[in-house]
Amino acid sequence: MQRFIDRDAMKQSGHLIIKRLSTGTRTANMVLVFSMVLALLVAPALALEPAGKDLKMFYQQNCARCHGPDGSAVNAEGKRLRGLDFTDQDWQRSTGDDRMVKTILKGKFFGRAMPGFNDQLTEEEARRMVKEIIRNSKKGQVIAPGF
């Protein structure tokens, strides 16, 4: 049995399919252009935001009691609590970043000598604290937020 094929109908339906596809492509292109423009407008604003937590503020609130406002641990509370002197160059040379990060996150002596801050800091934030704050501590120079 042979079927009659209406070539005119096929041309019309094929044209309709192509037209629908091109309309969908046009919409997709508009969405793509809009997304790219939005990304270009938002990216500079995101770059201006501070990267994470203000670690100097965190230091003043959580670390300065034992390690002193400048990291030297020379104040009375620091001596009494036996805080380490971050400004001591011998200590700086002999202590690796990974060891400091581990101590910041886990604490010392099961949290009795120093509490761990793994519930308040990520590993990346602890690493930034080591590199940006502890490694740059100078006796007499207060670790102040915003500087």
VMD Tcl script that builds the backbone (N, CA, C; Angstrom):
set m [mol new atoms 441]
animate dup $m
set s [atomselect $m all]
$s set {name element resname resid chain x y z} {
  {N N MET 1 A 0.841 -1.168 0.000}
  {CA C MET 1 A 0.000 0.000 0.000}
  {C C MET 1 A 0.891 1.237 0.000}
  {N N GLN 2 A 0.611 2.133 -0.913}
  {CA C GLN 2 A 1.377 3.353 -1.007}
  {C C GLN 2 A 0.623 4.480 -0.340}
  {N N ARG 3 A 1.410 5.337 0.330}
  {CA C ARG 3 A 0.794 6.521 0.932}
  {C C ARG 3 A 1.147 7.726 0.093}
  {N N PHE 4 A 0.176 8.594 0.011}
  {CA C PHE 4 A 0.394 9.831 -0.727}
  {C C PHE 4 A 1.070 10.837 0.211}
  {N N ILE 5 A 2.175 11.407 -0.201}
  {CA C ILE 5 A 2.895 12.392 0.612}
  {C C ILE 5 A 2.603 13.766 0.056}
  {N N ASP 6 A 2.044 14.611 0.895}
  {CA C ASP 6 A 1.740 15.987 0.494}
  {C C ASP 6 A 3.009 16.809 0.707}
  {N N ARG 7 A 3.741 17.028 -0.363}
  {CA C ARG 7 A 5.011 17.747 -0.266}
  {C C ARG 7 A 4.802 19.200 0.161}
  {N N ASP 8 A 3.725 19.817 -0.215}
  {CA C ASP 8 A 3.444 21.193 0.201}
  {C C ASP 8 A 3.241 21.274 1.710}
  {N N ALA 9 A 2.535 20.286 2.261}
  {CA C ALA 9 A 2.316 20.265 3.717}
  {C C ALA 9 A 3.641 20.054 4.441}
  {N N MET 10 A 4.500 19.196 3.905}
  {CA C MET 10 A 5.815 18.955 4.522}
  {C C MET 10 A 6.651 20.228 4.513}
  {N N LYS 11 A 6.603 20.938 3.402}
  {CA C LYS 11 A 7.364 22.181 3.323}
  {C C LYS 11 A 6.864 23.172 4.365}
  {N N GLN 12 A 5.547 23.267 4.473}
  {CA C GLN 12 A 4.982 24.201 5.444}
  {C C GLN 12 A 5.330 23.778 6.872}
  {N N SER 13 A 5.146 22.512 7.206}
  {CA C SER 13 A 5.439 22.073 8.572}
  {C C SER 13 A 6.934 22.164 8.858}
  {N N GLY 14 A 7.773 21.850 7.861}
  {CA C GLY 14 A 9.211 21.995 8.029}
  {C C GLY 14 A 9.595 23.444 8.257}
  {N N HIS 15 A 8.971 24.326 7.508}
  {CA C HIS 15 A 9.213 25.765 7.670}
  {C C HIS 15 A 8.773 26.216 9.064}
  {N N LEU 16 A 7.635 25.680 9.516}
  {CA C LEU 16 A 7.123 26.023 10.842}
  {C C LEU 16 A 8.087 25.542 11.924}
  {N N ILE 17 A 8.622 24.343 11.784}
  {CA C ILE 17 A 9.588 23.807 12.758}
  {C C ILE 17 A 10.833 24.671 12.783}
  {N N ILE 18 A 11.341 25.027 11.600}
  {CA C ILE 18 A 12.535 25.877 11.527}
  {C C ILE 18 A 12.252 27.231 12.162}
  {N N LYS 19 A 11.079 27.771 11.898}
  {CA C LYS 19 A 10.718 29.062 12.468}
  {C C LYS 19 A 10.666 28.974 13.994}
  {N N ARG 20 A 10.079 27.896 14.526}
  {CA C ARG 20 A 10.013 27.711 15.984}
  {C C ARG 20 A 11.412 27.566 16.576}
  {N N LEU 21 A 12.265 26.801 15.890}
  {CA C LEU 21 A 13.637 26.636 16.379}
  {C C LEU 21 A 14.376 27.961 16.390}
  {N N SER 22 A 14.208 28.747 15.353}
  {CA C SER 22 A 14.917 30.025 15.307}
  {C C SER 22 A 14.394 30.975 16.378}
  {N N THR 23 A 13.104 30.926 16.694}
  {CA C THR 23 A 12.550 31.756 17.766}
  {C C THR 23 A 13.148 31.332 19.102}
  {N N GLY 24 A 13.272 30.029 19.344}
  {CA C GLY 24 A 13.881 29.518 20.576}
  {C C GLY 24 A 15.348 29.913 20.672}
  {N N THR 25 A 16.053 29.857 19.555}
  {CA C THR 25 A 17.461 30.247 19.525}
  {C C THR 25 A 17.606 31.730 19.829}
  {N N ARG 26 A 16.705 32.543 19.275}
  {CA C ARG 26 A 16.753 33.975 19.520}
  {C C ARG 26 A 16.545 34.264 21.017}
  {N N THR 27 A 15.603 33.581 21.632}
  {CA C THR 27 A 15.354 33.759 23.061}
  {C C THR 27 A 16.570 33.320 23.873}
  {N N ALA 28 A 17.156 32.198 23.501}
  {CA C ALA 28 A 18.340 31.709 24.203}
  {C C ALA 28 A 19.495 32.702 24.077}
  {N N ASN 29 A 19.654 33.286 22.886}
  {CA C ASN 29 A 20.706 34.281 22.684}
  {C C ASN 29 A 20.472 35.518 23.544}
  {N N MET 30 A 19.206 35.939 23.654}
  {CA C MET 30 A 18.890 37.104 24.477}
  {C C MET 30 A 19.186 36.821 25.946}
  {N N VAL 31 A 18.848 35.623 26.408}
  {CA C VAL 31 A 19.136 35.235 27.789}
  {C C VAL 31 A 20.639 35.214 28.026}
  {N N LEU 32 A 21.386 34.680 27.082}
  {CA C LEU 32 A 22.844 34.629 27.192}
  {C C LEU 32 A 23.446 36.028 27.270}
  {N N VAL 33 A 23.003 36.922 26.395}
  {CA C VAL 33 A 23.512 38.301 26.399}
  {C C VAL 33 A 23.155 38.984 27.722}
  {N N PHE 34 A 21.924 38.817 28.171}
  {CA C PHE 34 A 21.499 39.415 29.444}
  {C C PHE 34 A 22.351 38.886 30.598}
  {N N SER 35 A 22.608 37.580 30.613}
  {CA C SER 35 A 23.428 36.976 31.679}
  {C C SER 35 A 24.848 37.539 31.672}
  {N N MET 36 A 25.406 37.712 30.486}
  {CA C MET 36 A 26.771 38.235 30.387}
  {C C MET 36 A 26.837 39.685 30.859}
  {N N VAL 37 A 25.848 40.492 30.483}
  {CA C VAL 37 A 25.814 41.890 30.924}
  {C C VAL 37 A 25.664 41.948 32.430}
  {N N LEU 38 A 24.789 41.128 32.978}
  {CA C LEU 38 A 24.591 41.082 34.429}
  {C C LEU 38 A 25.883 40.674 35.144}
  {N N ALA 39 A 26.569 39.678 34.611}
  {CA C ALA 39 A 27.831 39.234 35.209}
  {C C ALA 39 A 28.873 40.348 35.188}
  {N N LEU 40 A 28.933 41.095 34.100}
  {CA C LEU 40 A 29.891 42.200 34.004}
  {C C LEU 40 A 29.570 43.316 34.987}
  {N N LEU 41 A 28.289 43.520 35.266}
  {CA C LEU 41 A 27.903 44.561 36.224}
  {C C LEU 41 A 28.105 44.129 37.665}
  {N N VAL 42 A 27.899 42.853 37.957}
  {CA C VAL 42 A 27.974 42.350 39.330}
  {C C VAL 42 A 29.413 42.030 39.744}
  {N N ALA 43 A 30.237 41.571 38.830}
  {CA C ALA 43 A 31.603 41.145 39.159}
  {C C ALA 43 A 32.417 42.220 39.884}
  {N N PRO 44 A 32.434 43.478 39.429}
  {CA C PRO 44 A 33.217 44.482 40.162}
  {C C PRO 44 A 32.690 44.716 41.576}
  {N N ALA 45 A 31.401 44.642 41.769}
  {CA C ALA 45 A 30.841 44.825 43.113}
  {C C ALA 45 A 31.262 43.691 44.032}
  {N N LEU 46 A 31.291 42.483 43.516}
  {CA C LEU 46 A 31.720 41.342 44.329}
  {C C LEU 46 A 33.202 41.434 44.664}
  {N N ALA 47 A 33.991 41.965 43.765}
  {CA C ALA 47 A 35.430 42.089 43.997}
  {C C ALA 47 A 35.735 43.080 45.118}
  {N N LEU 48 A 34.851 44.043 45.341}
  {CA C LEU 48 A 35.074 45.035 46.378}
  {C C LEU 48 A 34.727 44.536 47.770}
  {N N GLU 49 A 33.926 43.469 47.856}
  {CA C GLU 49 A 33.558 42.937 49.158}
  {C C GLU 49 A 34.777 42.298 49.807}
  {N N PRO 50 A 34.913 42.437 51.140}
  {CA C PRO 50 A 36.048 41.805 51.809}
  {C C PRO 50 A 35.957 40.291 51.686}
  {N N ALA 51 A 37.115 39.676 51.549}
  {CA C ALA 51 A 37.152 38.225 51.404}
  {C C ALA 51 A 36.978 37.568 52.768}
  {N N GLY 52 A 35.750 37.264 53.111}
  {CA C GLY 52 A 35.485 36.540 54.346}
  {C C GLY 52 A 35.476 37.418 55.585}
  {N N LYS 53 A 35.772 36.781 56.669}
  {CA C LYS 53 A 35.708 37.354 58.001}
  {C C LYS 53 A 36.842 38.357 58.243}
  {N N ASP 54 A 36.565 39.379 59.057}
  {CA C ASP 54 A 37.606 40.330 59.469}
  {C C ASP 54 A 38.451 39.630 60.538}
  {N N LEU 55 A 39.563 39.080 60.115}
  {CA C LEU 55 A 40.384 38.263 61.009}
  {C C LEU 55 A 41.094 39.091 62.080}
  {N N LYS 56 A 41.343 40.366 61.814}
  {CA C LYS 56 A 41.956 41.213 62.849}
  {C C LYS 56 A 40.962 41.445 63.984}
  {N N MET 57 A 39.704 41.625 63.633}
  {CA C MET 57 A 38.667 41.756 64.653}
  {C C MET 57 A 38.545 40.443 65.425}
  {N N PHE 58 A 38.564 39.347 64.708}
  {CA C PHE 58 A 38.503 38.030 65.349}
  {C C PHE 58 A 39.674 37.868 66.313}
  {N N TYR 59 A 40.868 38.276 65.893}
  {CA C TYR 59 A 42.048 38.195 66.754}
  {C C TYR 59 A 41.824 39.000 68.035}
  {N N GLN 60 A 41.369 40.225 67.909}
  {CA C GLN 60 A 41.165 41.071 69.093}
  {C C GLN 60 A 40.124 40.477 70.031}
  {N N GLN 61 A 39.092 39.862 69.484}
  {CA C GLN 61 A 38.027 39.296 70.310}
  {C C GLN 61 A 38.383 37.952 70.930}
  {N N ASN 62 A 39.244 37.174 70.277}
  {CA C ASN 62 A 39.478 35.803 70.724}
  {C C ASN 62 A 40.916 35.462 71.101}
  {N N CYS 63 A 41.883 36.226 70.624}
  {CA C CYS 63 A 43.286 35.843 70.792}
  {C C CYS 63 A 44.080 36.830 71.651}
  {N N ALA 64 A 43.694 38.096 71.609}
  {CA C ALA 64 A 44.481 39.150 72.258}
  {C C ALA 64 A 44.577 38.974 73.772}
  {N N ARG 65 A 43.608 38.331 74.375}
  {CA C ARG 65 A 43.642 38.136 75.835}
  {C C ARG 65 A 44.917 37.401 76.255}
  {N N CYS 66 A 45.285 36.385 75.519}
  {CA C CYS 66 A 46.496 35.614 75.857}
  {C C CYS 66 A 47.736 36.077 75.088}
  {N N HIS 67 A 47.537 36.437 73.828}
  {CA C HIS 67 A 48.683 36.768 72.979}
  {C C HIS 67 A 48.960 38.257 72.896}
  {N N GLY 68 A 48.152 39.060 73.570}
  {CA C GLY 68 A 48.363 40.500 73.596}
  {C C GLY 68 A 47.812 41.187 72.358}
  {N N PRO 69 A 47.528 42.485 72.467}
  {CA C PRO 69 A 46.963 43.219 71.336}
  {C C PRO 69 A 47.920 43.328 70.146}
  {N N ASP 70 A 49.211 43.126 70.393}
  {CA C ASP 70 A 50.196 43.198 69.312}
  {C C ASP 70 A 50.798 41.829 68.972}
  {N N GLY 71 A 50.380 40.783 69.666}
  {CA C GLY 71 A 50.904 39.442 69.412}
  {C C GLY 71 A 52.109 39.088 70.253}
  {N N SER 72 A 52.573 40.013 71.114}
  {CA C SER 72 A 53.802 39.765 71.880}
  {C C SER 72 A 53.564 39.048 73.204}
  {N N ALA 73 A 52.332 38.992 73.669}
  {CA C ALA 73 A 51.973 38.320 74.920}
  {C C ALA 73 A 52.707 38.885 76.126}
  {N N VAL 74 A 53.100 40.171 76.092}
  {CA C VAL 74 A 53.854 40.744 77.210}
  {C C VAL 74 A 52.954 41.394 78.266}
  {N N ASN 75 A 51.642 41.508 77.979}
  {CA C ASN 75 A 50.776 42.093 79.001}
  {C C ASN 75 A 50.600 41.099 80.156}
  {N N ALA 76 A 50.074 41.567 81.262}
  {CA C ALA 76 A 49.954 40.732 82.464}
  {C C ALA 76 A 49.134 39.471 82.205}
  {N N GLU 77 A 48.042 39.610 81.499}
  {CA C GLU 77 A 47.175 38.462 81.202}
  {C C GLU 77 A 47.903 37.454 80.311}
  {N N GLY 78 A 48.634 37.952 79.339}
  {CA C GLY 78 A 49.389 37.074 78.448}
  {C C GLY 78 A 50.452 36.281 79.188}
  {N N LYS 79 A 51.134 36.925 80.127}
  {CA C LYS 79 A 52.154 36.224 80.914}
  {C C LYS 79 A 51.505 35.191 81.823}
  {N N ARG 80 A 50.404 35.589 82.469}
  {CA C ARG 80 A 49.727 34.675 83.385}
  {C C ARG 80 A 49.211 33.439 82.644}
  {N N LEU 81 A 48.668 33.634 81.446}
  {CA C LEU 81 A 48.109 32.531 80.663}
  {C C LEU 81 A 49.143 31.859 79.763}
  {N N ARG 82 A 50.366 32.340 79.818}
  {CA C ARG 82 A 51.488 31.794 79.041}
  {C C ARG 82 A 51.216 31.778 77.533}
  {N N GLY 83 A 50.706 32.894 77.033}
  {CA C GLY 83 A 50.483 33.024 75.592}
  {C C GLY 83 A 51.815 33.104 74.859}
  {N N LEU 84 A 51.864 32.540 73.678}
  {CA C LEU 84 A 53.091 32.593 72.874}
  {C C LEU 84 A 53.306 33.993 72.318}
  {N N ASP 85 A 54.559 34.361 72.172}
  {CA C ASP 85 A 54.947 35.649 71.601}
  {C C ASP 85 A 55.104 35.485 70.092}
  {N N PHE 86 A 54.107 35.954 69.343}
  {CA C PHE 86 A 54.159 35.840 67.884}
  {C C PHE 86 A 55.243 36.717 67.274}
  {N N THR 87 A 55.733 37.699 68.014}
  {CA C THR 87 A 56.746 38.606 67.477}
  {C C THR 87 A 58.160 38.042 67.624}
  {N N ASP 88 A 58.300 36.937 68.346}
  {CA C ASP 88 A 59.614 36.308 68.562}
  {C C ASP 88 A 60.072 35.652 67.256}
  {N N GLN 89 A 61.146 36.167 66.673}
  {CA C GLN 89 A 61.628 35.683 65.375}
  {C C GLN 89 A 62.089 34.225 65.433}
  {N N ASP 90 A 62.662 33.801 66.545}
  {CA C ASP 90 A 63.071 32.390 66.667}
  {C C ASP 90 A 61.845 31.474 66.597}
  {N N TRP 91 A 60.788 31.872 67.310}
  {CA C TRP 91 A 59.557 31.090 67.273}
  {C C TRP 91 A 58.975 31.095 65.860}
  {N N GLN 92 A 58.990 32.247 65.201}
  {CA C GLN 92 A 58.471 32.360 63.840}
  {C C GLN 92 A 59.199 31.395 62.897}
  {N N ARG 93 A 60.534 31.367 63.010}
  {CA C ARG 93 A 61.334 30.501 62.125}
  {C C ARG 93 A 61.104 29.021 62.415}
  {N N SER 94 A 60.908 28.674 63.673}
  {CA C SER 94 A 60.824 27.261 64.042}
  {C C SER 94 A 59.417 26.670 63.967}
  {N N THR 95 A 58.422 27.490 63.717}
  {CA C THR 95 A 57.044 27.006 63.700}
  {C C THR 95 A 56.464 27.140 62.293}
  {N N GLY 96 A 56.034 26.023 61.741}
  {CA C GLY 96 A 55.478 26.008 60.392}
  {C C GLY 96 A 54.027 26.476 60.345}
  {N N ASP 97 A 53.620 26.929 59.178}
  {CA C ASP 97 A 52.244 27.400 58.985}
  {C C ASP 97 A 51.217 26.310 59.289}
  {N N ASP 98 A 51.477 25.090 58.824}
  {CA C ASP 98 A 50.522 24.001 59.046}
  {C C ASP 98 A 50.324 23.729 60.531}
  {N N ARG 99 A 51.391 23.788 61.289}
  {CA C ARG 99 A 51.290 23.570 62.735}
  {C C ARG 99 A 50.451 24.677 63.395}
  {N N MET 100 A 50.658 25.927 62.960}
  {CA C MET 100 A 49.880 27.035 63.523}
  {C C MET 100 A 48.403 26.892 63.160}
  {N N VAL 101 A 48.120 26.543 61.903}
  {CA C VAL 101 A 46.732 26.375 61.460}
  {C C VAL 101 A 46.065 25.285 62.297}
  {N N LYS 102 A 46.759 24.179 62.487}
  {CA C LYS 102 A 46.211 23.073 63.280}
  {C C LYS 102 A 45.930 23.519 64.718}
  {N N THR 103 A 46.846 24.290 65.303}
  {CA C THR 103 A 46.654 24.769 66.672}
  {C C THR 103 A 45.470 25.731 66.750}
  {N N ILE 104 A 45.345 26.621 65.778}
  {CA C ILE 104 A 44.222 27.568 65.767}
  {C C ILE 104 A 42.901 26.809 65.702}
  {N N LEU 105 A 42.834 25.810 64.858}
  {CA C LEU 105 A 41.578 25.086 64.660}
  {C C LEU 105 A 41.274 24.089 65.778}
  {N N LYS 106 A 42.286 23.379 66.260}
  {CA C LYS 106 A 42.043 22.323 67.245}
  {C C LYS 106 A 42.349 22.727 68.681}
  {N N GLY 107 A 43.152 23.773 68.872}
  {CA C GLY 107 A 43.518 24.199 70.213}
  {C C GLY 107 A 44.731 23.443 70.730}
  {N N LYS 108 A 45.027 23.653 72.021}
  {CA C LYS 108 A 46.164 22.982 72.666}
  {C C LYS 108 A 45.685 22.270 73.917}
  {N N PHE 109 A 46.214 21.111 74.138}
  {CA C PHE 109 A 45.896 20.308 75.323}
  {C C PHE 109 A 44.391 20.176 75.509}
  {N N PHE 110 A 43.748 19.685 74.434}
  {CA C PHE 110 A 42.308 19.416 74.455}
  {C C PHE 110 A 41.483 20.649 74.808}
  {N N GLY 111 A 41.972 21.805 74.404}
  {CA C GLY 111 A 41.243 23.048 74.633}
  {C C GLY 111 A 41.449 23.648 76.008}
  {N N ARG 112 A 42.270 23.029 76.836}
  {CA C ARG 112 A 42.500 23.560 78.187}
  {C C ARG 112 A 43.533 24.686 78.181}
  {N N ALA 113 A 44.597 24.543 77.387}
  {CA C ALA 113 A 45.613 25.589 77.313}
  {C C ALA 113 A 45.213 26.659 76.300}
  {N N MET 114 A 44.553 26.230 75.246}
  {CA C MET 114 A 44.057 27.156 74.225}
  {C C MET 114 A 42.858 26.495 73.555}
  {N N PRO 115 A 41.743 27.214 73.457}
  {CA C PRO 115 A 40.579 26.614 72.789}
  {C C PRO 115 A 40.807 26.509 71.287}
  {N N GLY 116 A 40.143 25.554 70.677}
  {CA C GLY 116 A 40.166 25.442 69.226}
  {C C GLY 116 A 39.054 26.307 68.635}
  {N N PHE 117 A 39.271 26.793 67.440}
  {CA C PHE 117 A 38.301 27.682 66.801}
  {C C PHE 117 A 37.739 27.085 65.512}
  {N N ASN 118 A 37.752 25.751 65.397}
  {CA C ASN 118 A 37.257 25.118 64.171}
  {C C ASN 118 A 35.757 25.308 63.975}
  {N N ASP 119 A 35.041 25.718 65.018}
  {CA C ASP 119 A 33.617 26.002 64.849}
  {C C ASP 119 A 33.369 27.455 64.435}
  {N N GLN 120 A 34.431 28.275 64.451}
  {CA C GLN 120 A 34.295 29.687 64.083}
  {C C GLN 120 A 35.104 30.084 62.853}
  {N N LEU 121 A 36.127 29.302 62.542}
  {CA C LEU 121 A 36.997 29.611 61.400}
  {C C LEU 121 A 37.093 28.406 60.471}
  {N N THR 122 A 37.162 28.676 59.188}
  {CA C THR 122 A 37.450 27.613 58.233}
  {C C THR 122 A 38.966 27.416 58.200}
  {N N GLU 123 A 39.400 26.356 57.572}
  {CA C GLU 123 A 40.844 26.135 57.450}
  {C C GLU 123 A 41.487 27.265 56.653}
  {N N GLU 124 A 40.799 27.731 55.612}
  {CA C GLU 124 A 41.324 28.832 54.799}
  {C C GLU 124 A 41.458 30.111 55.627}
  {N N GLU 125 A 40.482 30.394 56.477}
  {CA C GLU 125 A 40.557 31.586 57.332}
  {C C GLU 125 A 41.697 31.455 58.344}
  {N N ALA 126 A 41.879 30.262 58.902}
  {CA C ALA 126 A 42.988 30.038 59.836}
  {C C ALA 126 A 44.327 30.231 59.121}
  {N N ARG 127 A 44.417 29.756 57.887}
  {CA C ARG 127 A 45.643 29.918 57.092}
  {C C ARG 127 A 45.899 31.397 56.806}
  {N N ARG 128 A 44.826 32.147 56.477}
  {CA C ARG 128 A 44.967 33.598 56.269}
  {C C ARG 128 A 45.414 34.282 57.555}
  {N N MET 129 A 44.885 33.839 58.697}
  {CA C MET 129 A 45.280 34.439 59.966}
  {C C MET 129 A 46.783 34.250 60.205}
  {N N VAL 130 A 47.278 33.064 59.896}
  {CA C VAL 130 A 48.709 32.794 60.055}
  {C C VAL 130 A 49.526 33.704 59.143}
  {N N LYS 131 A 49.159 33.752 57.864}
  {CA C LYS 131 A 49.951 34.502 56.883}
  {C C LYS 131 A 49.823 36.014 57.025}
  {N N GLU 132 A 48.602 36.494 57.301}
  {CA C GLU 132 A 48.372 37.935 57.306}
  {C C GLU 132 A 48.548 38.577 58.682}
  {N N ILE 133 A 48.339 37.822 59.740}
  {CA C ILE 133 A 48.379 38.420 61.077}
  {C C ILE 133 A 49.569 37.910 61.883}
  {N N ILE 134 A 49.623 36.621 62.127}
  {CA C ILE 134 A 50.677 36.083 62.994}
  {C C ILE 134 A 52.055 36.319 62.391}
  {N N ARG 135 A 52.228 35.999 61.127}
  {CA C ARG 135 A 53.542 36.173 60.488}
  {C C ARG 135 A 53.952 37.648 60.373}
  {N N ASN 136 A 53.013 38.566 60.466}
  {CA C ASN 136 A 53.321 39.991 60.351}
  {C C ASN 136 A 53.271 40.730 61.687}
  {N N SER 137 A 53.159 40.005 62.791}
  {CA C SER 137 A 53.088 40.651 64.108}
  {C C SER 137 A 54.407 41.331 64.447}
  {N N LYS 138 A 54.284 42.547 64.998}
  {CA C LYS 138 A 55.470 43.308 65.428}
  {C C LYS 138 A 55.205 43.863 66.814}
  {N N LYS 139 A 56.192 43.698 67.678}
  {CA C LYS 139 A 56.077 44.166 69.047}
  {C C LYS 139 A 55.730 45.661 69.075}
  {N N GLY 140 A 54.668 46.022 69.816}
  {CA C GLY 140 A 54.258 47.407 69.932}
  {C C GLY 140 A 53.303 47.881 68.844}
  {N N GLN 141 A 53.073 47.060 67.826}
  {CA C GLN 141 A 52.165 47.427 66.740}
  {C C GLN 141 A 50.870 46.626 66.910}
  {N N VAL 142 A 49.825 47.324 67.385}
  {CA C VAL 142 A 48.552 46.673 67.683}
  {C C VAL 142 A 47.936 46.088 66.411}
  {N N ILE 143 A 47.409 44.875 66.539}
  {CA C ILE 143 A 46.696 44.216 65.452}
  {C C ILE 143 A 45.274 44.760 65.495}
  {N N ALA 144 A 45.038 45.812 64.728}
  {CA C ALA 144 A 43.763 46.519 64.798}
  {C C ALA 144 A 42.887 46.228 63.597}
  {N N PRO 145 A 41.585 46.049 63.819}
  {CA C PRO 145 A 40.674 45.829 62.705}
  {C C PRO 145 A 40.682 47.010 61.742}
  {N N GLY 146 A 40.533 46.705 60.470}
  {CA C GLY 146 A 40.453 47.747 59.456}
  {C C GLY 146 A 41.784 48.272 58.963}
  {N N PHE 147 A 42.885 47.744 59.443}
  {CA C PHE 147 A 44.208 48.226 58.991}
  {C C PHE 147 A 44.973 47.109 58.349}
}
mol reanalyze $m
mol bondsrecalc $m
mol representation Tube
mol addrep $m
